[in-house]
Structure formats: C-alpha cells, structure tokens
C-alpha cells in the first residue's frame, strides 16, 4: 500500500509540470475565519484590528500529504480613510511541491441603509517551487522526470463582499485573476529545456447567516463554493454559539461553539472552539470520506485569532461660535 501511495504522489507531481487541471488553492475547514485570503472584498469588514493564524495537516499518516499554513492581518480604517487594509500569507506543500502567496489587500466600502458593499483587490507575489528526489532504476538521466526549479510571479485577487444589517453576508471573488505562468529554463548536461507551472484562476461564492437566539445561543450557518472551472466542491458549515458560565476565576464566562462541516466528495468535520477577551481558539477534525479513508487518519486543523478594538472617537463640542 505504501508503494502505491508513493506512486500516486509521484504521478501527481509529474503532471504538475504542464498544467494542473485540478484545484491548486488550499482547502481550509475554518474558511469562516479565512475570508480575506479568498475574497479581498471582506478585508476589514469587521471593526477593529485582527490577526488570524490557521494550520492544517491533511490526511494524517499519508506520505506527502498536503500541509497548509495561513496568516491574515487586517484592519478597519474607516475612521481615518474609507475601507479596510490587510496582509495575507499562506504556505501550501504537497509532495515535492511548495507554494507561497503574499498579498496586500484593500477594500473600498459603499454604505447603504441595508448594509455595506465592499469591493476589494489583492496584489502580491506567487512563489512556486519543486524539489524532487527521484530514485530512477538506472543511472541515466530521464528527460521525462522534471528537475527542481523555483519561479515567482505577480498574483492578483478580486472580490465583492456584501454584509447585510440582518446578520447575513454574501461574497463572490476570484483568486489568481491574472493566472500567472511560472517558468524557468533548466540545463542538464547537453540538454536545455523550460519547466513551467500554470496557475489556474479560481472562483469562490460564499454566504452565511446567524439566527436569532435559539435557546441559550444562536446558530451560524455558512456555505462556500469553490471551482477552477474543471472541479467544483462545496463546504456546508453550521455552528451553535453560546455563552458558558464557570466557577473558575478569572474566566467566569466565555463564549464557545460546536458544529459540523460537510465538504462534498471529501470529508465531514467536527468543529469546536471558544473565545474570551477578543481571543479565539478553534480546532477541527476532518473524517475522510473518499477512498483515502483506508489509509488516512483524518485531517487536523488549529485556528487562533485575536482582535484589538480601538476606543470610539469622542466628539468634543467647540467653545467658539466660529466653529459651529
């Protein structure tokens, strides 16, 4: 079985050198805390200054399985200048392939009596690297086996995000809008050839709603559709949020949630988390539903978020009639 798994990842790596006709973007169960990297229109939509970090280890115990790390920092700057600004970074590795993305985001708001619409743009760097460690059956070089290379390119995201006043949101976005082609000339002995990686444009549609109180808490439901025009998947998420009282000082009370996420043709995830003093920690465990379930022990994900809220501006009345 281990030999078969190594062959699968070897084959997927070889295919990556022309064009990968499957999804290249990361998969995150905590997508509700990672809206900004998928949709720059969501940048700074909430008040305050927030930092979020997410680590995902996918398909535990599978050799060469994907590992992802996300860090987002964003701020609402409407008190100084219309909009939200943010920095988004994520690292993704699968087998011999590594990819890093760094983007600066800006979102411009349009306020209405029904909610706020933000249009956002993300500009940054897309870094791709391959470092294969082939074990050929002979000592002769095989031109069919790609060698290691690194390349960088301009990356661009764009999106619209609507936040309604009645506890709902809707967003549409595209990542890798310019679909950069990353290439490098490689020379091996007398041979010289180009190796390339074609980035594909991805599209996202997201939405969510939080109910009025049901019992001691509320239900928060979210859906995310992702597609690259060839493969499509959806996440359905529902969490129950409530406040819990304790007799443990100085905690006394804290907010907690528990819920489930279902990803089509892939997994069902259990989610738990809690927050106190603007600090939130979450964990999810994905139960694999695909054929990899025979060898995978599931996927683990840890999320940490902290927000700092500025004090409201105090309007002081003028003492001079010239400044009325």
N, C-alpha and C positions, 0 to 999 in steps of 0.2 A: 504493500500500500504506500509506503514512504517513497519508493521508486516512482510510482505512478504520480504522486503529488509533485515530486521534483520535475517530472516530465511536463506536467500541466503548467507550472510556473515558467519553465524553460521555454515552452512553446509560446506562452503569452508574451514573454519578453522579446522573442524574435519577431513576433508580429508587430510589436510596437514601433518598429523602425520604419515602416512605411506610413501607414495611418492606422490609428487605433479606432475601430468602428464600434466602440462601446464607451460607457461613461468614464471620463477621466477625473471628474471632480470627486472630492471626498464625500463620504456618507457619514452623517452625524445624527445620532438619535436625539440629542439635545438641540435640534435645529431651532427651537423656540428661543434659545439663548444665543443663537449664531445668525441672526437675520442679516446683520450688516455685511458679512462676507459674501452672502448670497444675493443681497439686494441693497445696494448703496443708498437707495431711497429711504431705508429705515434708519440711517445714521443719525444719531442724536434725537430720535423721535420722542424719547422719554426725557424727563427733566434730569438734570444732574450730569456728573462725570462718572462713567462706568468703565470698568475693566473686566473682561471675561476670558478665562482660560479653559480649554477643553482638551482632554487627552482620550484617544480611542485606540484600543488594541482589538483588532478584528480577527475573528476565527482563531481563538486561542488554541495553541498546540499545533497549528498548521504551519509548516515550514514556508517562509517567505510571505506570510500573510500581511495584509495592509496594516500600517500603523500611522495614525494621524495626530497632529497637534495643532490647535487653533489658539490664537490670541487676538482679541479685539479690544481696542480702547477708543471710546467715543465720548463726545460732549455736546450738549445742547448749548448753543451760544446765542440764542435769540435775544438775550438781554444786552448783548453788545453788537451783534450783527446777525441778520436773518439766516437761520439754518443750523445745520449740525455738521461737525467735522469728526473724522475718525481715522485710525490706523488699523489695518487688518493684515495679519500674517498667518499663513498656515503652511505646515510641512506635511508631506504625504510620502510614504515609502511603501513599495510593494515589490518584493523580489529584488532584482538588481536596479530597479528604477527609483529615483528620488525626484521630487518636485517641490519647489518652494515658491510661494507667492507673497509679495508685499505690495499693498495698495494703500494709497491715500484717498479718502472718501470725502466728498462734500455733498450735502443735500440741501436744496432750497425749498422752503415751505410756502404753501399758499393756504391761508386760514379762511375758513368759511364757518357759517353758523352750524353746520352739520359735522364738522371735523376738520382735519388738516391733511392736505395732499403734499407729499414731498417727492421731488424729482432729484435723483442722486446719480453722481458719476464717480467712478473709482479709476484711478490711473496708477500704474505701478510696474513692477518687474515680475516676469515669469522666468523661473530658472528650472532647467531640466538637466538631469544627469543620469548617466548609465555607467555602472562599474561591474561588468560581468566577470565571472570567474568560471570560464568554461573548462571542461575536462574532456577534450576530444579523444577519440580512440587511437589516433596516430599523432605523430609529432609534426605533421604537415599542417600548414595554416589553411583553414577552411574559410573561403571568402563569404560563405553563406552565414557565418557567425559574426554578428556585429561586435565591434570593439568598443571600449569605453569612450565616452565623449561627454562634454558639457556645453550647454548653449544657453543664452539669455535672450529675452525678447520683451517688447512692450506689451503690457496686458491692460485690458480695459473692461470695466463692468458698467452697466447702466440699469436703472430701475425706477419704477414708480411705487410709492407706498402710501396707502390711504388709512388713516386712523380715525374711525368714527367716534362720536361722542357717546355712543351707546354700547361701549365695551366690545367693539369688533374692529378687525383690520383686514385689509386685502392688499396684496402686493404682486407685481409682475416685474420680472427682471431677466437680464441675460448676462452671463459671465463669459469671459474671453470673447468679447464682442468683435474684436478685430481678428480673431482666430490666428494667432501668430504661428508661423512655421519656423521651427528652431533647427538649425543645421550647422554642420561643421565638416570641413574637409579632413580626411584621415588618410595617412600614408602608412602602409605596412609593406616593408621591403620594396619591391619594384612597383607595387600597386598603389594607386591613389584613387580614392572614391569619396563620395559625400554620404554622410549619415544624417538622417533628418527625423524630426518628430513633429507631426502635425497636430496642433491643438485644435480642439473642436469647440464650437460655440454651444453653450448650454442655456436652456431656458427654465425658469422657475416660476411657478404660480403658488402663492401661499395665502392662507387666510385663517382666521381664528375668532372665537367668541367666548366671552366669560359670562356665565349666567348670573341672575340674581341669586341671593342666598338660598341654598337648599339645605335645610338642617343647620348644622354649625358652620358650614363652609359653602364654597362655590365650586362649580365645575368649569374648567378651562379646556376648551376643545380647539385643536389645530389640525390643519392639513397642509401638506407640502407635495406638490407635483414637480418632478424634475425630468427633463428629457434632453437628449442631444440630437433629436430628430431621427434616431435609429432605435434607441432603447428608452423606455419610459418606466418610471417607478413612482410610487406614491407612499407617503407616510401619513397615517391617521393616529392622532395623539389625543388622549383625554386624561386630565389630571384633576384630582379633588384637592382643593386648597382649603386649609382651615388653621385656626389659631389654637395652640395647645398650652394649657396651664400646667406648671410643675411646681413642686415644693423645693426645688433646688435653687438656692440663691447663688449668684445674682441673676440667673436666667429667668426664673419666674414664668415667663411666657415666651413662646417662639412660634413662628409660622412654619407649617410643614405641608408637604404634598406627597401624594402617591398616585400612580397611574400606569397606563399601558400605552405602548406604541406598536402599531402594526405596519410593517413595510411589505408591500406586495412582492410575492415570489422570493422573499428573503428571510424575514425574521419577525418575531414578536418580542417586544422588550418590556421589562419591568422597570419602572422609574420611581425613585424615592428621593426626597430632599428636604431641606429645611433652611430657614433664614432667620437672622437676628441682627439687629443694628446695621441694616443695609448690606449684610454679608450673607451670601447664599452658597450652599454646597449641594451638589446633586450627584447621584450615581444611577447608572442604568446597566442592566444585563440583558443582552440580546440572545434569545434562544433561536438558533439557526434552524430554518425550515427547509432549506434547499438540500441537495444531495451531499453537501459538505457536512451535514449534521452527523454523518457516520464517523467523521474524524475530528470535527471541531468541537471544542468545549464552550462555544458561545463567544460573544464579544463583550468587552468591558469598556465602560466609559465613565470618566470623572469630570465634573464641571465645577468650577469655582468662579464666583462673581462678587465684585464689590462696587458699590456706588457711593459717591460723595455728593451731597446736595448743598448747593450754595444757599446762603440765607437770602430771603426775599429782599429786594431793594426797598428801602424806606424813602418815601416821598416826603420831603420836608417843605412846608409852605414858605413862600417868600415873605420877608418882612418889608419889602419895598413895593410900593404901588407901581413902580416902573416894570416889575417882573411878574405882573399878574397874568 
